Amino acid sequence: MDLTGWTPHIQVRRDGLTVIDLAPYTLLDADGTITIRVPDEATQGLPAGAGAWDLLLEDPSGDVTRLAAGPALVETTVSDTERSPH
């Protein structure tokens, strides 16, 4: 399916608030492939906790289709890289 001209809406949300908007990192191509590439810098400092996500696609006429959805979990780093392993 050709997704040229379509707009992705994809967010991780918790308690009605947006944790991160992933739309700027979502690419749609003419072959119908959806690619989401989130740089490290965009996820640094996200608050830990559970939430939900969904991917909506808006066609050029404004109709919106929910394509995928599910639970989301943001975890903090467990390992301490500042300390010696000894």
PDB file as gemmi writes it, atoms N, CA and C in Angstrom:
CRYST1    1.000    1.000    1.000  90.00  90.00  90.00 P 1                      
ATOM      1  N   MET A   1       0.842  -1.181   0.000  1.00  0.00           N  
ATOM      2  CA  MET A   1       0.000   0.000   0.000  1.00  0.00           C  
ATOM      3  C   MET A   1       0.885   1.242   0.000  1.00  0.00           C  
ATOM      4  N   ASP A   2       0.640   2.140  -0.889  1.00  0.00           N  
ATOM      5  CA  ASP A   2       1.425   3.374  -0.989  1.00  0.00           C  
ATOM      6  C   ASP A   2       1.020   4.324   0.140  1.00  0.00           C  
ATOM      7  N   LEU A   3       1.966   4.664   1.014  1.00  0.00           N  
ATOM      8  CA  LEU A   3       1.694   5.545   2.149  1.00  0.00           C  
ATOM      9  C   LEU A   3       2.142   6.986   1.896  1.00  0.00           C  
ATOM     10  N   THR A   4       2.443   7.321   0.647  1.00  0.00           N  
ATOM     11  CA  THR A   4       2.829   8.689   0.313  1.00  0.00           C  
ATOM     12  C   THR A   4       1.703   9.643   0.687  1.00  0.00           C  
ATOM     13  N   GLY A   5       2.034  10.686   1.435  1.00  0.00           N  
ATOM     14  CA  GLY A   5       1.050  11.674   1.831  1.00  0.00           C  
ATOM     15  C   GLY A   5       0.321  11.358   3.127  1.00  0.00           C  
ATOM     16  N   TRP A   6       0.539  10.171   3.681  1.00  0.00           N  
ATOM     17  CA  TRP A   6      -0.076   9.803   4.948  1.00  0.00           C  
ATOM     18  C   TRP A   6       0.747  10.390   6.093  1.00  0.00           C  
ATOM     19  N   THR A   7       0.118  10.583   7.244  1.00  0.00           N  
ATOM     20  CA  THR A   7       0.792  11.145   8.412  1.00  0.00           C  
ATOM     21  C   THR A   7       0.710  10.163   9.571  1.00  0.00           C  
ATOM     22  N   PRO A   8       1.863   9.791  10.159  1.00  0.00           N  
ATOM     23  CA  PRO A   8       1.823   8.906  11.322  1.00  0.00           C  
ATOM     24  C   PRO A   8       1.594   9.695  12.612  1.00  0.00           C  
ATOM     25  N   HIS A   9       0.866   9.104  13.513  1.00  0.00           N  
ATOM     26  CA  HIS A   9       0.694   9.635  14.862  1.00  0.00           C  
ATOM     27  C   HIS A   9       1.022   8.470  15.784  1.00  0.00           C  
ATOM     28  N   ILE A  10       2.113   8.574  16.528  1.00  0.00           N  
ATOM     29  CA  ILE A  10       2.505   7.489  17.421  1.00  0.00           C  
ATOM     30  C   ILE A  10       3.069   8.108  18.693  1.00  0.00           C  
ATOM     31  N   GLN A  11       2.476   7.715  19.798  1.00  0.00           N  
ATOM     32  CA  GLN A  11       2.881   8.260  21.086  1.00  0.00           C  
ATOM     33  C   GLN A  11       2.908   7.154  22.133  1.00  0.00           C  
ATOM     34  N   VAL A  12       3.740   7.360  23.141  1.00  0.00           N  
ATOM     35  CA  VAL A  12       3.673   6.585  24.373  1.00  0.00           C  
ATOM     36  C   VAL A  12       3.025   7.523  25.380  1.00  0.00           C  
ATOM     37  N   ARG A  13       1.959   7.035  26.042  1.00  0.00           N  
ATOM     38  CA  ARG A  13       1.216   7.889  26.974  1.00  0.00           C  
ATOM     39  C   ARG A  13       1.017   7.169  28.305  1.00  0.00           C  
ATOM     40  N   ARG A  14       0.916   7.984  29.355  1.00  0.00           N  
ATOM     41  CA  ARG A  14       0.660   7.480  30.698  1.00  0.00           C  
ATOM     42  C   ARG A  14      -0.220   8.490  31.417  1.00  0.00           C  
ATOM     43  N   ASP A  15      -1.275   8.010  32.036  1.00  0.00           N  
ATOM     44  CA  ASP A  15      -2.181   8.868  32.803  1.00  0.00           C  
ATOM     45  C   ASP A  15      -2.665  10.066  31.993  1.00  0.00           C  
ATOM     46  N   GLY A  16      -2.923   9.837  30.700  1.00  0.00           N  
ATOM     47  CA  GLY A  16      -3.427  10.901  29.842  1.00  0.00           C  
ATOM     48  C   GLY A  16      -2.380  11.880  29.337  1.00  0.00           C  
ATOM     49  N   LEU A  17      -1.134  11.678  29.733  1.00  0.00           N  
ATOM     50  CA  LEU A  17      -0.050  12.578  29.322  1.00  0.00           C  
ATOM     51  C   LEU A  17       0.892  11.868  28.353  1.00  0.00           C  
ATOM     52  N   THR A  18       1.441  12.626  27.422  1.00  0.00           N  
ATOM     53  CA  THR A  18       2.395  12.066  26.467  1.00  0.00           C  
ATOM     54  C   THR A  18       3.756  11.932  27.125  1.00  0.00           C  
ATOM     55  N   VAL A  19       4.291  10.702  27.151  1.00  0.00           N  
ATOM     56  CA  VAL A  19       5.637  10.439  27.657  1.00  0.00           C  
ATOM     57  C   VAL A  19       6.645  10.783  26.562  1.00  0.00           C  
ATOM     58  N   ILE A  20       6.351  10.337  25.334  1.00  0.00           N  
ATOM     59  CA  ILE A  20       7.191  10.670  24.176  1.00  0.00           C  
ATOM     60  C   ILE A  20       6.347  10.572  22.911  1.00  0.00           C  
ATOM     61  N   ASP A  21       6.536  11.535  22.025  1.00  0.00           N  
ATOM     62  CA  ASP A  21       5.896  11.539  20.719  1.00  0.00           C  
ATOM     63  C   ASP A  21       6.900  10.969  19.729  1.00  0.00           C  
ATOM     64  N   LEU A  22       6.563   9.840  19.132  1.00  0.00           N  
ATOM     65  CA  LEU A  22       7.494   9.165  18.222  1.00  0.00           C  
ATOM     66  C   LEU A  22       7.247   9.504  16.748  1.00  0.00           C  
ATOM     67  N   ALA A  23       6.250  10.318  16.461  1.00  0.00           N  
ATOM     68  CA  ALA A  23       5.950  10.666  15.065  1.00  0.00           C  
ATOM     69  C   ALA A  23       7.150  11.260  14.324  1.00  0.00           C  
ATOM     70  N   PRO A  24       7.955  12.123  14.973  1.00  0.00           N  
ATOM     71  CA  PRO A  24       9.096  12.675  14.239  1.00  0.00           C  
ATOM     72  C   PRO A  24      10.147  11.622  13.841  1.00  0.00           C  
ATOM     73  N   TYR A  25      10.068  10.457  14.449  1.00  0.00           N  
ATOM     74  CA  TYR A  25      11.046   9.397  14.180  1.00  0.00           C  
ATOM     75  C   TYR A  25      10.446   8.274  13.336  1.00  0.00           C  
ATOM     76  N   THR A  26       9.253   8.508  12.791  1.00  0.00           N  
ATOM     77  CA  THR A  26       8.527   7.488  12.039  1.00  0.00           C  
ATOM     78  C   THR A  26       8.532   7.841  10.561  1.00  0.00           C  
ATOM     79  N   LEU A  27       8.998   6.902   9.747  1.00  0.00           N  
ATOM     80  CA  LEU A  27       9.077   7.097   8.297  1.00  0.00           C  
ATOM     81  C   LEU A  27       8.091   6.171   7.602  1.00  0.00           C  
ATOM     82  N   LEU A  28       7.352   6.702   6.644  1.00  0.00           N  
ATOM     83  CA  LEU A  28       6.438   5.923   5.821  1.00  0.00           C  
ATOM     84  C   LEU A  28       6.957   5.979   4.396  1.00  0.00           C  
ATOM     85  N   ASP A  29       7.037   4.823   3.721  1.00  0.00           N  
ATOM     86  CA  ASP A  29       7.520   4.890   2.342  1.00  0.00           C  
ATOM     87  C   ASP A  29       6.460   4.417   1.356  1.00  0.00           C  
ATOM     88  N   ALA A  30       6.741   4.619   0.105  1.00  0.00           N  
ATOM     89  CA  ALA A  30       5.789   4.312  -0.960  1.00  0.00           C  
ATOM     90  C   ALA A  30       5.511   2.823  -1.082  1.00  0.00           C  
ATOM     91  N   ASP A  31       6.368   1.975  -0.514  1.00  0.00           N  
ATOM     92  CA  ASP A  31       6.164   0.526  -0.566  1.00  0.00           C  
ATOM     93  C   ASP A  31       5.292   0.029   0.581  1.00  0.00           C  
ATOM     94  N   GLY A  32       4.890   0.950   1.495  1.00  0.00           N  
ATOM     95  CA  GLY A  32       4.054   0.553   2.620  1.00  0.00           C  
ATOM     96  C   GLY A  32       4.835   0.136   3.844  1.00  0.00           C  
ATOM     97  N   THR A  33       6.120   0.406   3.838  1.00  0.00           N  
ATOM     98  CA  THR A  33       6.945   0.072   4.993  1.00  0.00           C  
ATOM     99  C   THR A  33       6.926   1.231   5.988  1.00  0.00           C  
ATOM    100  N   ILE A  34       6.747   0.883   7.264  1.00  0.00           N  
ATOM    101  CA  ILE A  34       6.787   1.864   8.348  1.00  0.00           C  
ATOM    102  C   ILE A  34       8.033   1.576   9.162  1.00  0.00           C  
ATOM    103  N   THR A  35       8.902   2.568   9.304  1.00  0.00           N  
ATOM    104  CA  THR A  35      10.137   2.417  10.049  1.00  0.00           C  
ATOM    105  C   THR A  35      10.163   3.440  11.176  1.00  0.00           C  
ATOM    106  N   ILE A  36      10.445   2.952  12.385  1.00  0.00           N  
ATOM    107  CA  ILE A  36      10.547   3.841  13.544  1.00  0.00           C  
ATOM    108  C   ILE A  36      11.969   3.725  14.068  1.00  0.00           C  
ATOM    109  N   ARG A  37      12.694   4.825  14.039  1.00  0.00           N  
ATOM    110  CA  ARG A  37      14.072   4.870  14.532  1.00  0.00           C  
ATOM    111  C   ARG A  37      14.176   6.018  15.517  1.00  0.00           C  
ATOM    112  N   VAL A  38      14.363   5.667  16.775  1.00  0.00           N  
ATOM    113  CA  VAL A  38      14.411   6.668  17.836  1.00  0.00           C  
ATOM    114  C   VAL A  38      15.852   6.804  18.305  1.00  0.00           C  
ATOM    115  N   PRO A  39      16.439   7.991  18.204  1.00  0.00           N  
ATOM    116  CA  PRO A  39      17.825   8.165  18.652  1.00  0.00           C  
ATOM    117  C   PRO A  39      17.914   8.120  20.180  1.00  0.00           C  
ATOM    118  N   ASP A  40      19.079   7.727  20.666  1.00  0.00           N  
ATOM    119  CA  ASP A  40      19.315   7.643  22.114  1.00  0.00           C  
ATOM    120  C   ASP A  40      18.927   8.928  22.830  1.00  0.00           C  
ATOM    121  N   GLU A  41      19.264  10.058  22.215  1.00  0.00           N  
ATOM    122  CA  GLU A  41      19.020  11.351  22.862  1.00  0.00           C  
ATOM    123  C   GLU A  41      17.532  11.579  23.150  1.00  0.00           C  
ATOM    124  N   ALA A  42      16.666  11.007  22.327  1.00  0.00           N  
ATOM    125  CA  ALA A  42      15.230  11.217  22.500  1.00  0.00           C  
ATOM    126  C   ALA A  42      14.664  10.441  23.680  1.00  0.00           C  
ATOM    127  N   THR A  43      15.359   9.393  24.098  1.00  0.00           N  
ATOM    128  CA  THR A  43      14.847   8.568  25.194  1.00  0.00           C  
ATOM    129  C   THR A  43      15.531   8.843  26.524  1.00  0.00           C  
ATOM    130  N   GLN A  44      16.610   9.600  26.505  1.00  0.00           N  
ATOM    131  CA  GLN A  44      17.294   9.926  27.755  1.00  0.00           C  
ATOM    132  C   GLN A  44      16.389  10.776  28.623  1.00  0.00           C  
ATOM    133  N   GLY A  45      16.282  10.404  29.869  1.00  0.00           N  
ATOM    134  CA  GLY A  45      15.500  11.192  30.805  1.00  0.00           C  
ATOM    135  C   GLY A  45      14.010  10.895  30.810  1.00  0.00           C  
ATOM    136  N   LEU A  46      13.569   9.889  30.044  1.00  0.00           N  
ATOM    137  CA  LEU A  46      12.156   9.541  30.102  1.00  0.00           C  
ATOM    138  C   LEU A  46      11.828   8.990  31.486  1.00  0.00           C  
ATOM    139  N   PRO A  47      10.676   9.338  32.035  1.00  0.00           N  
ATOM    140  CA  PRO A  47      10.315   8.820  33.352  1.00  0.00           C  
ATOM    141  C   PRO A  47       9.977   7.334  33.283  1.00  0.00           C  
ATOM    142  N   ALA A  48      10.486   6.570  34.239  1.00  0.00           N  
ATOM    143  CA  ALA A  48      10.214   5.135  34.289  1.00  0.00           C  
ATOM    144  C   ALA A  48       8.748   4.903  34.627  1.00  0.00           C  
ATOM    145  N   GLY A  49       8.213   3.814  34.094  1.00  0.00           N  
ATOM    146  CA  GLY A  49       6.847   3.437  34.416  1.00  0.00           C  
ATOM    147  C   GLY A  49       6.128   2.818  33.235  1.00  0.00           C  
ATOM    148  N   ALA A  50       4.931   2.331  33.515  1.00  0.00           N  
ATOM    149  CA  ALA A  50       4.113   1.663  32.499  1.00  0.00           C  
ATOM    150  C   ALA A  50       3.138   2.647  31.878  1.00  0.00           C  
ATOM    151  N   GLY A  51       2.819   2.380  30.627  1.00  0.00           N  
ATOM    152  CA  GLY A  51       1.856   3.193  29.904  1.00  0.00           C  
ATOM    153  C   GLY A  51       1.315   2.403  28.729  1.00  0.00           C  
ATOM    154  N   ALA A  52       0.950   3.100  27.681  1.00  0.00           N  
ATOM    155  CA  ALA A  52       0.424   2.472  26.478  1.00  0.00           C  
ATOM    156  C   ALA A  52       0.897   3.263  25.259  1.00  0.00           C  
ATOM    157  N   TRP A  53       0.851   2.613  24.106  1.00  0.00           N  
ATOM    158  CA  TRP A  53       1.225   3.269  22.862  1.00  0.00           C  
ATOM    159  C   TRP A  53       0.214   2.882  21.789  1.00  0.00           C  
ATOM    160  N   ASP A  54       0.110   3.695  20.768  1.00  0.00           N  
ATOM    161  CA  ASP A  54      -0.617   3.301  19.575  1.00  0.00           C  
ATOM    162  C   ASP A  54      -0.041   4.020  18.369  1.00  0.00           C  
ATOM    163  N   LEU A  55      -0.297   3.430  17.218  1.00  0.00           N  
ATOM    164  CA  LEU A  55       0.134   3.991  15.936  1.00  0.00           C  
ATOM    165  C   LEU A  55      -1.113   4.254  15.113  1.00  0.00           C  
ATOM    166  N   LEU A  56      -1.360   5.522  14.833  1.00  0.00           N  
ATOM    167  CA  LEU A  56      -2.466   5.933  13.987  1.00  0.00           C  
ATOM    168  C   LEU A  56      -1.897   6.430  12.674  1.00  0.00           C  
ATOM    169  N   LEU A  57      -2.563   6.119  11.580  1.00  0.00           N  
ATOM    170  CA  LEU A  57      -2.170   6.642  10.278  1.00  0.00           C  
ATOM    171  C   LEU A  57      -3.316   7.486   9.742  1.00  0.00           C  
ATOM    172  N   GLU A  58      -2.981   8.719   9.369  1.00  0.00           N  
ATOM    173  CA  GLU A  58      -3.966   9.647   8.815  1.00  0.00           C  
ATOM    174  C   GLU A  58      -3.741   9.756   7.319  1.00  0.00           C  
ATOM    175  N   ASP A  59      -4.777   9.432   6.549  1.00  0.00           N  
ATOM    176  CA  ASP A  59      -4.620   9.504   5.092  1.00  0.00           C  
ATOM    177  C   ASP A  59      -4.762  10.954   4.621  1.00  0.00           C  
ATOM    178  N   PRO A  60      -4.425  11.229   3.375  1.00  0.00           N  
ATOM    179  CA  PRO A  60      -4.456  12.611   2.880  1.00  0.00           C  
ATOM    180  C   PRO A  60      -5.815  13.292   3.002  1.00  0.00           C  
ATOM    181  N   SER A  61      -6.904  12.527   3.080  1.00  0.00           N  
ATOM    182  CA  SER A  61      -8.235  13.137   3.210  1.00  0.00           C  
ATOM    183  C   SER A  61      -8.609  13.421   4.663  1.00  0.00           C  
ATOM    184  N   GLY A  62      -7.752  12.971   5.619  1.00  0.00           N  
ATOM    185  CA  GLY A  62      -8.006  13.228   7.032  1.00  0.00           C  
ATOM    186  C   GLY A  62      -8.585  12.060   7.801  1.00  0.00           C  
ATOM    187  N   ASP A  63      -8.894  10.955   7.114  1.00  0.00           N  
ATOM    188  CA  ASP A  63      -9.392   9.767   7.802  1.00  0.00           C  
ATOM    189  C   ASP A  63      -8.253   9.119   8.581  1.00  0.00           C  
ATOM    190  N   VAL A  64      -8.546   8.680   9.817  1.00  0.00           N  
ATOM    191  CA  VAL A  64      -7.529   8.106  10.693  1.00  0.00           C  
ATOM    192  C   VAL A  64      -7.830   6.632  10.938  1.00  0.00           C  
ATOM    193  N   THR A  65      -6.788   5.802  10.810  1.00  0.00           N  
ATOM    194  CA  THR A  65      -6.893   4.371  11.066  1.00  0.00           C  
ATOM    195  C   THR A  65      -5.907   3.997  12.155  1.00  0.00           C  
ATOM    196  N   ARG A  66      -6.389   3.273  13.169  1.00  0.00           N  
ATOM    197  CA  ARG A  66      -5.486   2.758  14.208  1.00  0.00           C  
ATOM    198  C   ARG A  66      -4.890   1.465  13.677  1.00  0.00           C  
ATOM    199  N   LEU A  67      -3.572   1.460  13.500  1.00  0.00           N  
ATOM    200  CA  LEU A  67      -2.890   0.326  12.893  1.00  0.00           C  
ATOM    201  C   LEU A  67      -2.371  -0.661  13.923  1.00  0.00           C  
ATOM    202  N   ALA A  68      -1.883  -0.163  15.048  1.00  0.00           N  
ATOM    203  CA  ALA A  68      -1.313  -1.042  16.069  1.00  0.00           C  
ATOM    204  C   ALA A  68      -1.363  -0.336  17.417  1.00  0.00           C  
ATOM    205  N   ALA A  69      -1.328  -1.126  18.497  1.00  0.00           N  
ATOM    206  CA  ALA A  69      -1.344  -0.572  19.848  1.00  0.00           C  
ATOM    207  C   ALA A  69      -0.857  -1.630  20.829  1.00  0.00           C  
ATOM    208  N   GLY A  70      -0.459  -1.187  22.020  1.00  0.00           N  
ATOM    209  CA  GLY A  70      -0.042  -2.143  23.032  1.00  0.00           C  
ATOM    210  C   GLY A  70       0.491  -1.452  24.275  1.00  0.00           C  
ATOM    211  N   PRO A  71       0.914  -2.267  25.239  1.00  0.00           N  
ATOM    212  CA  PRO A  71       1.485  -1.704  26.464  1.00  0.00           C  
ATOM    213  C   PRO A  71       2.900  -1.184  26.215  1.00  0.00           C  
ATOM    214  N   ALA A  72       3.316  -0.232  27.034  1.00  0.00           N  
ATOM    215  CA  ALA A  72       4.668   0.321  26.941  1.00  0.00           C  
ATOM    216  C   ALA A  72       5.267   0.340  28.336  1.00  0.00           C  
ATOM    217  N   LEU A  73       6.535   0.051  28.414  1.00  0.00           N  
ATOM    218  CA  LEU A  73       7.228   0.080  29.694  1.00  0.00           C  
ATOM    219  C   LEU A  73       8.556   0.797  29.507  1.00  0.00           C  
ATOM    220  N   VAL A  74       8.753   1.860  30.259  1.00  0.00           N  
ATOM    221  CA  VAL A  74      10.024   2.573  30.258  1.00  0.00           C  
ATOM    222  C   VAL A  74      10.751   2.137  31.516  1.00  0.00           C  
ATOM    223  N   GLU A  75      11.930   1.542  31.337  1.00  0.00           N  
ATOM    224  CA  GLU A  75      12.731   1.076  32.459  1.00  0.00           C  
ATOM    225  C   GLU A  75      13.994   1.910  32.583  1.00  0.00           C  
ATOM    226  N   THR A  76      14.447   2.076  33.798  1.00  0.00           N  
ATOM    227  CA  THR A  76      15.708   2.767  34.014  1.00  0.00           C  
ATOM    228  C   THR A  76      16.847   1.763  33.892  1.00  0.00           C  
ATOM    229  N   THR A  77      18.052   2.258  33.711  1.00  0.00           N  
ATOM    230  CA  THR A  77      19.223   1.404  33.638  1.00  0.00           C  
ATOM    231  C   THR A  77      19.492   0.812  35.008  1.00  0.00           C  
ATOM    232  N   VAL A  78      19.793  -0.466  35.032  1.00  0.00           N  
ATOM    233  CA  VAL A  78      20.040  -1.155  36.295  1.00  0.00           C  
ATOM    234  C   VAL A  78      21.518  -1.134  36.652  1.00  0.00           C  
ATOM    235  N   SER A  79      22.370  -1.358  35.676  1.00  0.00           N  
ATOM    236  CA  SER A  79      23.810  -1.443  35.932  1.00  0.00           C  
ATOM    237  C   SER A  79      24.410  -0.073  36.194  1.00  0.00           C  
ATOM    238  N   ASP A  80      25.388  -0.048  37.081  1.00  0.00           N  
ATOM    239  CA  ASP A  80      26.110   1.178  37.398  1.00  0.00           C  
ATOM    240  C   ASP A  80      27.411   1.157  36.638  1.00  0.00           C  
ATOM    241  N   THR A  81      27.532   1.978  35.593  1.00  0.00           N  
ATOM    242  CA  THR A  81      28.742   1.981  34.770  1.00  0.00           C  
ATOM    243  C   THR A  81      29.848   2.817  35.362  1.00  0.00           C  
ATOM    244  N   GLU A  82      29.555   3.542  36.428  1.00  0.00           N  
ATOM    245  CA  GLU A  82      30.554   4.405  37.063  1.00  0.00           C  
ATOM    246  C   GLU A  82      31.441   3.643  38.054  1.00  0.00           C  
ATOM    247  N   ARG A  83      30.997   2.491  38.473  1.00  0.00           N  
ATOM    248  CA  ARG A  83      31.755   1.741  39.478  1.00  0.00           C  
ATOM    249  C   ARG A  83      32.570   0.635  38.825  1.00  0.00           C  
ATOM    250  N   SER A  84      33.661   0.315  39.460  1.00  0.00           N  
ATOM    251  CA  SER A  84      34.510  -0.780  39.003  1.00  0.00           C  
ATOM    252  C   SER A  84      33.795  -2.092  39.233  1.00  0.00           C  
ATOM    253  N   PRO A  85      33.981  -3.093  38.331  1.00  0.00           N  
ATOM    254  CA  PRO A  85      33.313  -4.385  38.500  1.00  0.00           C  
ATOM    255  C   PRO A  85      33.915  -5.212  39.653  1.00  0.00           C  
ATOM    256  N   HIS A  86      34.948  -4.724  40.317  1.00  0.00           N  
ATOM    257  CA  HIS A  86      35.597  -5.499  41.384  1.00  0.00           C  
ATOM    258  C   HIS A  86      34.952  -5.268  42.692  1.00  0.00           C  
TER     259      HIS A  86                                                      
END                                                                             
